[in-house]
Amino acid sequence: MKNPLPFLWLALAAGVALAEAPADRVLTGGRVLTVDGEDRVAQAIAIRNGRIVAVGTDAEIARFIGPSTERIDLAGRTATPGLIDAHVHFANGGLQRLTNIDLGFPTVRRIADAVALVRERAAAAKPGDWILGRGWDEGKLDERRYLRATDIDAASGDHPTWLVHTTGHYGVANSAALKLAGITRETPDPPVGVIDRDAAGEPTGVLKESAMNLVITLLPGRDPALMRDGIRQMSRDFNRECMTAAKDPGIGRETWDAYREVLAEGALTVRIFALWMSPETLEDAQGLVRSIEPLGRPSQSTGDRLVSGGVKIVADGSGGARTAWMWQDWNRDWTGVDAGNRGSPAIDAALIRELILLYHGAGLHLGVHAIGDRTIDWVVDSFALALEKMPEQGLRHSIIHANVPTDRALESMAAMQRRFDAGYPEPSPGFTWWIGDTYAANFGPERSRRLNPFASFLKKDIRWASGSDFTVTPFPARYGIWSSIAREPLLGVVGGDPFGRAEAADARAALRSYTIWAAHQLFMDERTGSLETGKRADIAVWDTDFYTAAPAAIKDARCEMTLFDGAVVWRRDP
């Protein structure tokens, strides 16, 4: 056998040459928050073929600069991983922005503001057209009450009108829509739904949870071309906010097809991890498992732009509508009690457990919407049962929102994360801000203090992944990072400091919940979520250092540049 040393030397030399080949692009002269295992802060990054090839000091990165390398001087600005939203209704929210009246704050501060917008839309509508709107919230209205049919009837005229609350769990129909739906004072509340009524027993137009379906089933079908337009616009707007990935929960086949078409044309500049909406019968759920089987599992996926991620189950209602399933009565205002109302499961609790067992047994990742403390207990107990019966590592099951978990639920989450890589809360930090005035009034003093218990998560070594739940709250992740720290309601309607700081996160944990921890819940943590050699170059450049800035400065941070797979997809005009 010939002496192998010359061949070994040649191989090593080739490796060194490859490692030091010129980069396509370098970023230098900044503060690079890597969010790696050691939370290192570097100065510069080198990128080649869409991947990070080096992170270090300016001097260390200088050896990757060749004649054709593009040099970007960060000039002291801060780079982070591209931010990730672990719960955003990306496609549907994009469509709603194109088709619905925006009834959100600060455009709508009074009922008269909403009425004026309805009147304007009705004037431009064709006969028989529906008028659709989204985003009103009684907690932000001067009148501090729901919109009613009597408020909007004169403005909407003969046009059936449906205006959805910002939470998406209730809305108001005008009299024309109520008539089309056949809703009268004699109409009984459907299972797990509420037809709101006035003192005389007449429907006010407000419909909650399953009662909304009486109107929603009458709405015109969604335009596939508009859905694609909405996805394109959302991609651009995410990039403008230094965001590069999202988990879209509860999609159907038409949404999946729209994503595929936008991806094929090269306009999807955000990594999408989609959860399919679970049907509400076991037979249909088994059909869903069969239908998505050809799309594979996220752990097996070779693509990272569009991934069929698993299934979403809706287990209860809303903190805004006071329909989530609680151990104790809801509050009606800051100190009063909504006597006898503890909410309920969205479907039969036994069925929720059966669905969890079914999907877990099929090897599917699960995200379960659970707002109320009683629902959270039921869901984590169901996860634990599934894992006991069918032990499987790495499915990363999640509790979506997980607003007010009990101590028992926290212990269970921590144990499942350690043993099975499952049981991850996916909270919405913006709830204490954007809908915080309504939330504080509904949860009351004691429960508000333990809403989104980030400090407790940290003490128990529980990782979490944060999301906006857009269109419930605005999607820019900088708001969620700030809200994780500040825990301040938008208007302070109830007065004082309803959520306190005892359960606040620090800036480093808050950022991780929108980067590497969120990437873990998208099964992409080996590819993105931190700035490390070998990972995709999804990079955000900011005018603000999240680690040293005051919390208020994080809220107002400005995205200067976004790189996706190493390409600049957003750059603020210098």
N, C-alpha and C positions, 0 to 999 in steps of 0.2 A: 504493500500500500504506500502511495506517495505521501510525503510529509504534508499534513493538513494545515500547518500553520500559515503558509502563504494564502491559502484559500480563506482561512479564518480572518486574516488581516484585511483581505480584499472585501469580505462581507462587512466587517466592522467599518471600514472606510466608506463603503457604499451607504451604510446606515447613517454615518455622520453627515455625509454629503446630502442625503435625503432630508435629514432633520434640519439642516441649515440651508436648504434650498430657499431662494427668495420667496417671501410671502406675497400674496396678492394685495394685501392691505395691512397696514399697521396703525394702531391707535397708540399715541404716546402722550406723555406729559399730563396725566390725569390721576385721579384716585379711583382705582379699580376695586370695587367691592366684589370679591370673587364668590362669596357665599359658599365656599368649599368647606370641607370637613374641619378645617382649622380657622375658617372665616378670615383668611388672609386679605390684606389690602395691598395691592400692587400698583404699578404705574402705567403699564403698557401691555398691549395684546398684539400678537401676530396671527394672521388669518390666511389660510390657503385652502382652496377648493371647498369653501363653505364651512371649514372647521377651524377651531382654534389650534394652532401648532405651538404656541408658547404664551405664557403669562409671566411677567416679571418686571424688572426695572427697565428704564429706558435703555441703559447700557446693554442689558441682556437681550433686549429685543432688537437692538441696532444691527446685529449680525444677520437678521432676516430681511434686511432692507436691500433690495436690488434695484437695478435701473428702471424696472417697470412697476415697482411697488408703489401703490398709492399710500401717501402718508397723511394721516389725519391727526392734527395737533389738538388734543383735548383742552389745552390751555387751562389746566387746573380743574376742569369739569369732572363730574363723577360718572363712572360707568358701572352699571349693574347688569346682571342677567336680564334679558327681556322679561317683562312681568307676565304672569299667568293668572287668568281668572278661572278658578276651579268650579264655578257654577254661574253660568251666564246663558240666557236664552238668546243665543247669538243670531240664529237664522230667523226665528219668529220675531225677536225684538227688532231686527233689521227691517222685516216686512212691516211691522206695526209703525215704525217711524215714517214709512212711506204712505201709509193708508189711514192712520188714526190721527184725530186731533190731539195735539199735545196739551193735556190738562194739568201738567205738573207745575210745581213751584219753580221759579217765582212768577211764571206767567199767570197762574191762577191763584189768587190770594183770597178771593171772595167768590161767593156763588154767582154773583153778577158777571164775573170774568168768564166763568165757564159758560154761562148762558149766552154771552156775547159771541163766543167762539162757535157755539152750536148754531146760532142765528146766521153767522157768516158762512158756515159750511152749507147750511140749508139753502141759502140764497143761490149758491152756485151748483146745487145738486139737481139731477134730473128727477122727474116724477118717479116715485117708487124706490129711489136710491136709499140705502141705509146710511145713517150717519154714525160713525164709529169714533170713539175717543178713548184715551187711556191716561191715567196718571193722577187723577184727583185723590185727595186725602183730607178727610175731615180734620185731622190733626193740624193741618196747615191753613185751614180756612178761618177767616175771622169769625164766622158763625159757629164753628166747632160742632158741626152736625153733618149728616149725610146729605148728598144731593138727593132730590126726590123728583118723581115724574112731574109733579105740579110746578117744579122750578123750570123745567125745560120744555114743557108741552107747547107753550106759545111760540118759543123760538124755533122748535123743530117742525112744527106744523104736522103735515101728514106723513112726514118721513119717519119710519121706524128708527129709533135711536137707542144705542147701547154704549154706555160710558163705563169703562172698567176702572176700578180702584187701582191704585199703584201696586198693591200686593198681588193683584190678579185673582183674589179669592172672593171678591164680591164686586158688584157693579150696579148701575141704575139703568132701568129701561123706561122710556117714555110711555105714555098711554097707548100710542099706536103700536108699539112693540108688545106691550102687555096684551093688547087685544089679539094680535097675530098669534101670540103664544097661548091664548085661551086662559090667561091668568085672571081670576076674579076673587072676590072675598071667599067664595066657596072652595077654591082650589086648595087642597091640603098640601102641607109641606112635604116634599119628596124625602125619601130616606137620606139622611146625612145632608140635608139642605134646609135653608130657611127662606121663606117669603116674608120679608119684613112688612109689618102692618101698623097702621096708625091706631089711635085710641079707639076709633070706631070699627076697627077690624078690616079696613080697606087696605089693599096692597099699596105701599108707598112707591113701588118701583125698584126698591133695593132687593137684590137676590143674592144669596150667599151659597157658596160651595155647589152642591149638585143642583140646586134650584136654578143656577145660572144656565144649565143645559137646556132649560125650557125655552130660552131665547137663543143661545149659541147655536143650537141645531138649525135655526132658521136663517143664519147669516149666509151671505153668498160665499162660494168657494174661494180658496186662496189662489191667486194668479201665480203660476210657476215663474213667469218672467219677472214679476215684481219680487218674488222671493229671491231669485238670483241677484237682482239689483240690490236688494237689501243686504245680502251676504257680501257683495263687493264693497258696498259703502261701509259696512261694519269692519271689514278687513282694513280698509284705509284709515278709518277712525281709530281702530285699535293701535295701528302703527303710529299714528300721531300722538298717542298716549304712551308710547314706549312699551306696547304690549304685543306679545308674539305667540301666545297659545291660549286655548280656552277649552273648557269642558262644557258641552252643550247637552243638558239633561232633558230627556223626554221627547225625543224626535220620533217621526214616523217615516214611512218610505218616501213620501214626496220631498221631505226635507233632505234625506240622504241623497236622493237623486239630484237635487239642486246643488248640494255641496260638491258632488262628483263633477257636475258640469262646470262649476266655477273653478274647481281645481284643474280640470283638463285644459281650461283656457289660460291658466297661469295667474289668475287673479286672487287666489286664496293665499294671502301672505300672513296667515295665522294658522298654527297647528290646531286642528280640531279633533277632540276626543269626544265622541258622541255616545250618549246613553239612549237606548230605545225605551219608549214609554211602555210600561207593563200593562197588559189588559187586566180586567177585573174578574176574570174567571180562570180556573185552572186549565180548562180545555184550550182557551184562547192563548194562555201563557205558554202551554206546550207547543202550540202552533208557532208562536213567536220564536221559541228556541230553535225549532226546525228551520224557520225562514232565515234566521241570521247565522246559522251554523256555517254556511259557505264563506262568510266574511271573516272567519277565524277569530282568534282570541287576541287581546292586546299584547300579551306576553309573547305571542308568536309573530306579531306584525313586523314586516320589514319596512313598511312605509311609516312616515312620521308627519305627514301633512293632513291626512284624514284617516282616523282609526275608529272602527266599530268597537266601542269600549265595553259594553255590557248593558245593564237594564236599570231603569229607575222605577221605583215603587213609591206612590204617594200614600203615606200612612195616616196623615191627619191634615188639619186645616191650617189656619193662619192665626198669628198673634194679633194682626190688625182687625180681623173679623171676630175674634174671640171664639174661634171654632176649633182650635187645636185641643188635643186631649190632655187634660191636666188632672193632677191629684187633688187640687183644691179649686174652689170657685174662682172664676175670672173676676178681676176688678172691672167696674164700669168707668170709674175715673180714678184719680190718684188715691183716694181714700175709701171710696164706696165699693160695694161688692155687687157683681152681677149674679144675684142669689140663684143657686140651683144650676148655673151654667158652668159645666166643667168641660165643655166641648165633647168631641167624640172621635173615634177613628174614622178615616175617610171611607174605609170599607170594613167589613167584619174583621175583627182582630185575629180570629182563627185563620181566616183566609190570608191575611198578611203573612202570618207565620208559615203557612203552606207554600205561599209563593216564594218566600225566602229559601225554604228548604228545596223547592224545585229548582230555582235558578242556581243556588249554590251547588246542588248535585250535578247540574249541567256544566259546572266549571266556569260560570259566568261571574264577572265582577258586578257588584250590586251597589247602588246608591239609593238610600231610602230617606225620603223627606219626612223629618220628624221634628216638630216645633215644641210640642208640649212635653213636660217632664214624664208624664205617664207613658206617652208614646215612645219617648227615647228609651225608657226602661224596657218596654215591650220589644223594641227593635234590637237592642243590644242582647237581651236574653235570647231572642230568636237567632241572632248570629252565633251566640255561644252554643246554642243547641245544635245548630247546623254543623259547626266545627267539631263538636263532640261526636256527632253521629258520623260525619264524613270529614275527617281531618284533612285539610289541604292548605298548604302554605301559599301565600302570595296573591290571593285574590283581592286584597286591599279593600274589602267592603267598607262602605262609608255611611255615616249618619249625616244626611244633608241638613244644614242649618243648626241642629243640635242646640237650640236656644238656651234651655235651662236644665242641663243634665243634673240628676241627683248624684250624691256622693257614690252611691252604689254603681251608677252608670259609668262614672269616671273610673272607678276601680276596674270595671269590666273592660272598658276601652283600653286601659293601660295593659291589662293582662293579655288581651287579644293581639295588641300590637307586638308585644314581646314574643308571644308564642307562635302566632300565625300570620303576622304581617296583615292584620285586618283590624277593623274597628276604629276607623279614622273619622273624627269629626270634620265636617266641611262647613264651617260657620260663615255667616255673612256679616262682617264687622260693620258695614254701612247701615245695618238695621238700627243701631243705637244712635245714628246720626239722622239719616234721611227720613225714617219713619219713627224716630226715637220719641217724638212727642206723643204719638198714638200708642207706641209700645209701652212707654212709662205709665200712661194712664191705664192701660189694660192689664199689665203685669203687676202693677202696684209696687209699693216701696220695697218689700222684702225680695220678691223675685227679680225686680229690676237690677238689684245689686249683684245678682249672680248670673245675669244674662251674658252670654259669650264669655265664659270664665277662663280667659287666656292664662292668667297667673296660676290658676289651679292646674290647667293643662301642663304648664311648664314644671310645676312642682312634682307632678306625677309622671313626668317624662312622656307626655302624650304629644305626638306631633299632629298638626292640623293643616288643612289646606283651605285658603280663604277665597271667597268669591263675592261677586256683586249681586247676584240674582237679577241682573238687568232683565226686564225693565222695571223691577221693583225699586232699585236704587240706581243712580248713575254708575256707568261701568268703569270710569278711570280708576285704576288700581291704587293710585296715590291717595285717593279718598279713603279707601279701605285701610291702607297702611296707617294713615293719620288717625282714623277712627279707632283702630285697634289700640292706639296709645291714649287718645284723648277721651273717648267715650262720652262725647258731648252731643246732646240732641240739637237738632237744627234751630229750633225757635225757643226752647226752654219754657214751653207752655205750662208745665206743672210746677215750674219754679225749682230753685235749689239745684242740686247736682244729683239727679235721680239714679245714675248708674255708678257714680263714684269711680275711684281709681284702684280699688283693691284688686280687681280682676283685670287690670290693664296689662297689655304686652309691652315689652321694650321694643325699640326700633329694630334691633337685629332679629328678634323672633318674628316681628310683624313682616319684615322684608322676606324672611325665609318662607313664611306662609304663602307668599305670592311668587316664590321662585322655586327653590329646590324641593320644598315639601309639597307644593302644588304639582310640580313635575312628577313626583312620586305617584300622585293620585291619577295622573294621566299615563302612567306606565312609561314615562319618558325621561326618568331621572338619570338614566345612563347616557342620554343623548343631549339633554338641555337642562336648564334650571340652575346651573352654576357656570362660572367662567373658569374652565379647566381644560388642559390639553386633551385633544381628541374629541371634545364635544362640539356640537353645532354652534356656529357663531351667531347666536341670537343675543344681541347686545343692546342695551338701552343707555343713552347718554343724557345726563341731566345737568341742570344749572344748580342743583342742590345736593349736598352730601347728606344722605338720610341718616348716617350714623352720628353726625355732629350737629345737625340743624335742630332748631326748636321744632316741636311737633307742628305748629301752625305753618311753618315754612314747607314741611313735607306736603301738606294739603295743597299748597299753591305752587309746588315744584313744576318746572317747565321742562317738557321733553324736548331736547335739542336734536336728537338723532336716534333712529332705530335701524339696526341691522338685523336681517333675517336670513339665515343660511349664508352669512357673510356679505350679503348685498345690502346696500343702503336703500331702504324702502321708505324712509322719511327723514328729511333734513330740514330744519327750520331755516328760513332765509337768513343768511348771515348779515 
